[in-house]
Amino acid sequence: MGARANYVLVRDGDWRLHYSHWGASGIDAQLLDGPRSASRFIAAQREVPRDDWLDERWCEGAALADHDARELLFFTWHLEDYVHRRALFAVLARTWPGWRVRWAYGGLEDFAAYVGVDAALVRSDRATAEPEPPETSELAPIEPGSEEIALAVTVADGGGDGGSGGGVRAYAVFADDLEDLLDRGPELAGQLSPAALTDRIPTIPEGGVHLDTVHRRVCGWTLQHVAGAARATVLPRWPGWEWTFWADRYEEQERAAAGALRFDRPDLGPGTALLAERLEQYGEQDPVADFSRLTERLAAEDATGTLEVSPWTREHTPTSPLPEERARLRAVLAALAAE
């Protein structure tokens, strides 16, 4: 159990690596009050040796605050949807004034690159093993009502520039993530069920891929991260194809689809309310105490006396923002809700 996170604090040309066993689920709440509050939180977490990183399989979130360059880099698996993400970036733009705020599309590899350590330190055994053959099964269509977890695939095979002359088909499919789609290679175009055909997705989904089979171009975007692919120029499964990463710019796929696919823009109002709720849920939560109460109860119920608890479950230290930091955040949330 846990929501493991790494944190990096950069000051005066030096950097320190920190760990929390429970922090990843609340990274948005930890950052909302601004750089001073976030840095106090990071510094309170267990400092670990510079080569003792989590890997991409276990790390559910990470944040780096560079006070020298005034740069914030982060990602987390625990944002609910596009509205949550959009509201978070809108708030951070106001509570981190003068800072460059970036999403780590490459996951922990972006952090390793930032501080200049070998990316192998953050790669799992799975990433370094012999690659498995690509998946060949047909992709399942997304079920109605679950469009927020969809991945959009558009295929242009009608000629013209990027398919703009026609012949573009659009699909809403279920897959693990963008990497799952890209790992299928060009055969992806033949693994799309007619049942998944669509011309509209009533929200912004988790990501998408656009294939131009005429010009051998593959493009992708995501609200999550794609370790390795974010900085790649050529994808291993796509020899001879031009790869373009669109970050989170879903609009690029709409343009490439030339009218064949439209995403509905959701109401962003609920996003600020969600952030306010998460402040109460995660901002000053003590997950170590919560977990201790749970294990004490389980131990009392365990007649065998064999219950063992990892000492790492105690690694998380809550901190509190200063009153003026929280007051400023409340004002920002109220202003955004009124816009």
C-alpha positions as CSV (number, residue, x, y, z in Angstrom):
1,M,0.0,0.0,0.0
2,G,1.1,3.6,-0.6
3,A,1.3,6.4,-3.1
4,R,5.0,6.7,-3.4
5,A,6.5,10.0,-4.5
6,N,9.9,11.6,-5.0
7,Y,10.7,15.2,-4.5
8,V,13.6,17.4,-5.5
9,L,14.6,20.7,-3.9
10,V,17.1,22.8,-5.8
11,R,18.8,25.8,-4.1
12,D,22.1,27.6,-4.4
13,G,23.3,25.3,-7.2
14,D,22.7,22.1,-5.2
15,W,19.9,19.6,-5.1
16,R,18.4,17.2,-2.6
17,L,16.3,14.1,-3.1
18,H,13.3,13.3,-0.9
19,Y,10.8,10.5,-0.5
20,S,7.3,10.1,0.8
21,H,5.4,6.8,1.0
22,W,2.0,8.5,0.7
23,G,2.6,11.9,-1.0
24,A,1.7,11.2,-4.7
25,S,-2.0,11.2,-4.2
26,G,-2.0,14.8,-2.8
27,I,0.7,16.5,-4.9
28,D,-1.8,19.0,-6.3
29,A,-2.7,20.0,-2.7
30,Q,0.9,20.2,-1.7
31,L,1.7,22.7,-4.5
32,L,-1.3,24.9,-4.4
33,D,-0.2,27.4,-1.7
34,G,2.9,28.4,-3.6
35,P,6.7,27.8,-3.6
36,R,7.5,28.6,0.0
37,S,4.8,26.3,1.4
38,A,5.6,23.6,-1.1
39,S,9.3,23.8,-0.4
40,R,8.7,23.5,3.3
41,F,6.7,20.3,2.7
42,I,9.4,18.9,0.4
43,A,12.2,19.6,2.9
44,A,10.1,17.9,5.7
45,Q,10.1,14.6,3.8
46,R,12.7,12.0,4.3
47,E,16.0,12.9,2.5
48,V,17.5,10.0,0.6
49,P,20.8,9.5,-1.2
50,R,21.0,11.0,-4.7
51,D,21.0,7.5,-6.3
52,D,18.1,6.2,-4.3
53,W,15.3,7.1,-6.7
54,L,12.0,5.3,-7.1
55,D,11.5,3.9,-10.6
56,E,8.8,4.6,-13.1
57,R,6.9,1.5,-12.0
58,W,6.6,2.5,-8.4
59,C,6.6,6.3,-8.5
60,E,3.0,7.6,-8.7
61,G,4.1,11.3,-8.6
62,A,7.0,13.6,-8.2
63,A,7.7,17.3,-7.9
64,L,10.8,19.4,-8.3
65,A,11.1,23.0,-7.1
66,D,14.2,24.9,-8.4
67,H,14.5,28.1,-6.5
68,D,17.6,29.2,-8.6
69,A,15.8,29.0,-12.0
70,R,12.3,29.5,-10.5
71,E,11.0,26.4,-12.2
72,L,8.4,23.8,-11.0
73,L,8.3,20.4,-12.6
74,F,5.8,17.8,-11.5
75,F,3.5,14.9,-12.4
76,T,1.0,12.7,-10.6
77,W,-1.2,9.7,-11.5
78,H,-3.9,11.1,-9.2
79,L,-5.6,13.9,-11.2
80,E,-9.2,13.0,-11.9
81,D,-9.7,14.4,-15.3
82,Y,-9.0,17.3,-17.7
83,V,-11.0,19.8,-15.6
84,H,-9.0,18.9,-12.5
85,R,-5.7,19.4,-14.4
86,R,-6.8,22.6,-16.1
87,A,-7.9,24.2,-12.8
88,L,-4.7,23.1,-11.1
89,F,-2.5,24.8,-13.8
90,A,-4.7,27.9,-13.6
91,V,-4.2,28.2,-9.8
92,L,-0.5,27.5,-10.0
93,A,0.0,30.2,-12.6
94,R,-1.2,32.7,-9.9
95,T,0.2,31.2,-6.7
96,W,3.7,30.6,-8.3
97,P,4.1,34.0,-10.0
98,G,7.4,34.4,-11.9
99,W,7.9,30.6,-12.0
100,R,7.8,28.4,-15.0
101,V,5.4,25.6,-14.2
102,R,5.8,22.4,-16.3
103,W,4.2,18.9,-16.4
104,A,6.8,16.1,-16.5
105,Y,5.7,14.3,-19.7
106,G,8.6,12.0,-19.5
107,G,7.9,11.0,-15.9
108,L,10.9,10.5,-13.6
109,E,13.2,10.5,-16.6
110,D,12.5,14.3,-16.8
111,F,13.7,14.7,-13.2
112,A,16.8,12.6,-13.8
113,A,17.7,14.8,-16.9
114,Y,17.0,18.0,-15.0
115,V,19.5,17.2,-12.2
116,G,22.0,15.4,-14.5
117,V,21.8,11.9,-13.3
118,D,21.7,8.7,-15.3
119,A,18.2,7.9,-16.4
120,A,18.9,4.2,-15.7
121,L,18.4,5.1,-12.0
122,V,14.7,5.7,-12.6
123,R,14.0,2.9,-15.1
124,S,12.5,-0.3,-13.9
125,D,13.7,-3.8,-14.8
126,R,10.7,-4.0,-17.1
127,A,12.0,-1.0,-19.1
128,T,15.5,-2.5,-19.5
129,A,14.3,-6.1,-20.3
130,E,14.0,-7.4,-23.8
131,P,10.9,-5.8,-25.3
132,E,7.8,-8.1,-25.6
133,P,6.1,-8.5,-29.0
134,P,3.6,-5.8,-29.7
135,E,0.0,-6.4,-28.7
136,T,-2.1,-7.5,-31.7
137,S,-5.6,-7.7,-30.2
138,E,-8.4,-5.5,-31.4
139,L,-8.9,-2.4,-29.2
140,A,-12.2,-2.3,-27.3
141,P,-14.5,0.6,-27.9
142,I,-15.1,2.9,-25.0
143,E,-18.4,2.4,-23.2
144,P,-20.9,5.3,-23.1
145,G,-20.3,7.4,-19.9
146,S,-16.6,6.5,-19.7
147,E,-15.3,8.9,-22.3
148,E,-13.0,10.7,-19.9
149,I,-10.8,7.6,-19.8
150,A,-10.9,7.1,-23.6
151,L,-8.0,7.4,-26.0
152,A,-8.8,9.0,-29.3
153,V,-7.4,7.5,-32.5
154,T,-7.6,9.2,-35.8
155,V,-6.4,7.7,-39.0
156,A,-5.8,9.7,-42.2
157,D,-5.4,7.6,-45.3
158,G,-7.2,9.7,-47.9
159,G,-4.2,11.6,-49.3
160,G,-3.6,15.3,-49.1
161,D,-1.6,17.1,-46.5
162,G,-2.0,15.2,-43.3
163,G,-5.2,13.7,-44.7
164,S,-6.9,17.1,-45.1
165,G,-8.2,16.0,-48.5
166,G,-10.5,13.5,-46.8
167,G,-10.4,9.9,-45.7
168,V,-10.0,10.5,-41.9
169,R,-11.7,8.1,-39.5
170,A,-12.0,8.7,-35.7
171,Y,-12.3,6.2,-32.9
172,A,-12.8,6.3,-29.1
173,V,-11.0,3.3,-27.6
174,F,-10.0,1.8,-24.3
175,A,-6.3,1.2,-23.7
176,D,-4.0,1.4,-20.7
177,D,-2.4,4.7,-21.8
178,L,-0.8,6.4,-24.8
179,E,2.2,4.1,-24.5
180,D,0.0,1.1,-25.0
181,L,-1.2,2.5,-28.3
182,L,2.3,3.6,-29.5
183,D,3.7,0.2,-28.6
184,R,1.5,-1.5,-31.2
185,G,3.3,0.2,-34.0
186,P,1.7,0.9,-37.4
187,E,-0.5,-2.1,-37.1
188,L,-2.5,0.0,-34.7
189,A,-4.5,1.3,-37.8
190,G,-5.8,-2.2,-38.4
191,Q,-6.7,-3.0,-34.7
192,L,-9.6,-0.5,-34.5
193,S,-13.1,-1.9,-34.3
194,P,-15.8,-0.3,-36.4
195,A,-17.8,-0.3,-33.2
196,A,-15.4,2.4,-31.9
197,L,-16.0,4.8,-34.7
198,T,-17.1,8.3,-33.6
199,D,-17.1,11.9,-34.7
200,R,-17.5,13.4,-31.3
201,I,-16.2,12.8,-27.8
202,P,-18.2,14.7,-25.2
203,T,-15.2,15.7,-23.0
204,I,-11.4,15.9,-23.2
205,P,-10.2,12.3,-22.9
206,E,-6.9,11.1,-21.5
207,G,-5.0,11.3,-24.8
208,G,-4.9,10.6,-28.4
209,V,-2.9,9.3,-31.4
210,H,-3.2,10.6,-35.0
211,L,-1.9,8.4,-37.8
212,D,-1.2,9.7,-41.3
213,T,-0.6,6.4,-43.2
214,V,0.1,8.2,-46.5
215,H,2.9,10.3,-45.2
216,R,4.0,7.9,-42.5
217,R,3.5,10.3,-39.6
218,V,2.4,9.5,-36.1
219,C,1.5,12.1,-33.5
220,G,0.3,11.9,-29.9
221,W,-0.8,13.8,-26.9
222,T,-1.6,12.9,-23.3
223,L,-2.8,14.3,-20.0
224,Q,-0.5,11.7,-18.3
225,H,3.1,10.9,-19.2
226,V,4.9,8.8,-21.7
227,A,8.4,7.8,-20.4
228,G,10.9,8.0,-23.2
229,A,8.5,9.0,-26.0
230,A,8.1,12.6,-24.8
231,R,11.7,13.4,-25.9
232,A,12.1,10.9,-28.7
233,T,12.4,11.8,-32.4
234,V,11.8,8.2,-33.6
235,L,9.8,5.5,-31.9
236,P,11.2,2.0,-31.8
237,R,8.0,0.4,-33.0
238,W,7.6,2.9,-35.9
239,P,10.7,2.7,-38.1
240,G,10.5,5.1,-41.0
241,W,7.7,7.1,-39.4
242,E,8.0,10.7,-38.3
243,W,7.0,11.1,-34.6
244,T,5.6,14.4,-33.2
245,F,4.7,14.7,-29.5
246,W,1.9,17.3,-28.9
247,A,2.2,17.4,-25.1
248,D,-1.4,18.0,-23.9
249,R,-2.5,20.0,-27.0
250,Y,-5.6,18.0,-27.9
251,E,-6.5,20.7,-30.4
252,E,-3.7,19.5,-32.6
253,Q,-5.6,16.2,-33.1
254,E,-8.8,18.0,-34.0
255,R,-7.0,20.1,-36.6
256,A,-5.3,17.0,-38.0
257,A,-8.6,15.2,-38.1
258,A,-9.9,17.9,-40.5
259,G,-13.5,17.8,-39.1
260,A,-13.7,14.1,-38.5
261,L,-13.5,14.4,-34.7
262,R,-14.6,17.0,-32.2
263,F,-14.0,17.2,-28.5
264,D,-16.5,19.0,-26.3
265,R,-15.0,21.6,-24.0
266,P,-16.2,20.8,-20.5
267,D,-17.3,23.4,-18.0
268,L,-14.2,24.3,-16.0
269,G,-16.1,25.8,-13.1
270,P,-16.2,22.6,-11.0
271,G,-12.4,22.4,-11.1
272,T,-11.8,25.1,-8.5
273,A,-14.4,23.5,-6.2
274,L,-12.6,20.1,-6.6
275,L,-9.3,21.7,-5.7
276,A,-10.9,23.3,-2.6
277,E,-12.2,19.8,-1.6
278,R,-8.8,18.2,-2.1
279,L,-7.2,20.8,0.1
280,E,-9.4,19.5,2.9
281,Q,-8.8,15.9,2.0
282,Y,-5.0,16.0,1.4
283,G,-3.6,19.3,2.4
284,E,-2.9,18.5,6.1
285,Q,-3.9,14.8,6.2
286,D,-1.7,12.5,8.2
287,P,-1.8,9.2,6.2
288,V,0.8,7.7,8.6
289,A,-1.5,8.1,11.6
290,D,-4.4,6.8,9.5
291,F,-2.5,3.7,8.4
292,S,-1.3,3.1,11.9
293,R,-4.8,3.0,13.2
294,L,-5.7,0.6,10.4
295,T,-2.8,-1.8,11.1
296,E,-3.5,-1.7,14.9
297,R,-7.0,-2.8,14.2
298,L,-5.9,-5.5,11.8
299,A,-3.3,-6.7,14.3
300,A,-5.9,-7.0,17.0
301,E,-8.0,-9.1,14.7
302,D,-5.1,-11.3,13.6
303,A,-5.0,-14.3,15.9
304,T,-1.7,-15.6,14.2
305,G,0.3,-12.5,15.2
306,T,2.0,-12.6,11.8
307,L,1.0,-9.1,10.6
308,E,4.2,-7.3,9.4
309,V,4.3,-3.6,8.5
310,S,7.0,-2.1,6.4
311,P,8.9,0.7,8.2
312,W,8.6,2.8,5.0
313,T,4.9,3.3,5.7
314,R,5.9,5.8,8.3
315,E,7.7,8.0,5.8
316,H,5.5,11.1,5.3
317,T,5.4,14.3,7.2
318,P,2.5,16.7,6.8
319,T,3.1,20.4,7.0
320,S,0.8,23.4,7.1
321,P,0.8,26.6,5.0
322,L,1.2,30.0,6.7
323,P,-2.1,31.8,7.3
324,E,-1.2,34.4,4.7
325,E,-0.4,31.7,2.1
326,R,-3.7,29.9,2.6
327,A,-5.6,33.3,2.5
328,R,-4.0,34.1,-0.8
329,L,-4.9,30.7,-2.2
330,R,-8.5,31.1,-1.1
331,A,-8.6,34.4,-2.9
332,V,-7.3,32.8,-6.1
333,L,-9.8,30.0,-5.9
334,A,-12.7,32.5,-5.4
335,A,-11.5,34.7,-8.3
336,L,-11.2,31.7,-10.7
337,A,-14.6,30.4,-9.6
338,A,-16.1,33.8,-10.4
339,E,-14.6,34.0,-13.9
